[in-house]
Amino acid sequence: MAPSLATLSFADAQFRSVWGRLVAARRVLLVSPRKPDGDSVGSICGLGLALRGMGRDPVLYCPDPIPAQFDGIPGAHGIMSVIASPRSNPGIAASRTPRNDTAFDIIVVVDSSDLSFAGIAEQLPQWKAKDGVLVVIDHHATNTMFGDVNLVLQASSTTQIITAMLEANRIPLTPDIATALFFGLVTDTDSFTNPATSAAAAATAARLVAAGARPGPILTQVYRQKPIGAIQLWGRAFERLRVHPRWNVAMTVLLPEDFTAFGDVAEHAEGLSNFLQTVLPVRAVLVLKDRGDGTVRGSLRTTRDGVDLGMLAKYLGGGGHKKASGFGVPGRLVRTATYWRVE
């Protein structure tokens, strides 16, 4: 069973310590992990905007492209996908790279259970200064505590932790900061409908709205604007949907040909497991996605209190929460007489 995390109400000393390090640092790197979502992107954007309000100039980085549905997050267009010196890589525009070759005093990784998923394991020795600090800010119970400083707390989203840190340090929440942080709450609670939703999350959301967050445009952009190809992609998954008669687990798959048939809609597959969890009266939901790159990725969801999907995902090399987790295993999906297997 995953260890219990400390709650936000007992973290004021940690909040002051981490924020003090951030504002004292000369060079700060904020990292969203691979497969960015609203929480990870909202976290680095909200934190980055807060630091800029203090006269700092952090670098925002994500190893994967930012999905178009998160373009509306203030600051998202400033996220880099490559960090290199213009002198060492003249093909990269100087405006999209750090200003010099020096390493970072503080590297903050958000919303990632381990260093591998963060996507910077190979770069870390080069990017981290000799006396630099790796800070992890996360809310996943399966976090491996891979940072020098680990701000890993019980919360509905990582943006909820960052909101609490800013409030503990009396940092003004501008409308842009509030909007970025609200994005994370909306996506990780599936618009305040999934089991991650808590009274504390709702209270945080209310304070962010009071500070100027714009819920209407956020909800429209994330949930109500999907290309027709995304709906057709989900249709393929619906066609293959089955419920295991013994375990009462709903399962479906998406295959490489599905991801190529309907255009560039792969990012929209991420909401499928949440949707199925909402509408199906089952014990759990499993969605397997094979994009033809040698890895089968699984998304696990449940609303049942007695089911710990985080531990199952950790056993399979992934991680997450008790009621929402994911994993990746090498191989490809192959049809059998009864259903599918990974080989």
C-alpha angles and dihedrals in degrees: 000000000000116000118255116256126226116258127243093250092068098046105079093112091051091047092054093045096050094044091048090054092049097052092043095051121099096210124025129185119197114199130199110195128237117294093032118214135181093278098050094042093043090049098056093039094049093044091044093052091049091052091048088054086060092053096262126128110211123185115236118210140177124173091216130053116270111249114246092240088071096052088104093065107107108249096016093118089062094061113115125216094193130042114197140126116264087229093056094042111026091180091072117081114245091230090064096050138065114275097245144006099265120119126245123270091208129021115191118198114193133197096002127123095203143011094253093060090045087067098221103092093115095042098044098087090053098041099043115082119234092261094026126135130226110213121193120201112184146135102208116120089213093060111139093213091238097163132090084235118028119198094181111154142162106268142130092247141359089248088061089059092047091049090053091048092052092047092048089055093044093242111165114246107223119198090258094050091046092049093051092049093044089057090064094051092048096050099041093048092041090239092321094302107101129080092266089072112106138171088254091053091051091049091050090049091052091053091048091051089049088053091055107274111156108224097176098061090040094054091044094051096045103038113013104047113068126150115242089248090064091054090048090050090054088048090062089054092048091053091057097041115131135170118219105236095215103038098032090226119147113222135183139158141217118208133205092259090055092058092050098042099068106036129252098341102120092116090062092063089075094077095052098089091049091052094049091048089055098050105033124078093220137125094243143344127231122189117184118198124194113185094176095254097113096265129095111207123204131202118199125194136171140163094203119110094212096057121088107195092166092069091046091052091047089053088054093050098266135086147197135127134331091259102029125035144138143205143180128220129184117254141052137275116261126187117239132187091269106025138310139318136186116241 
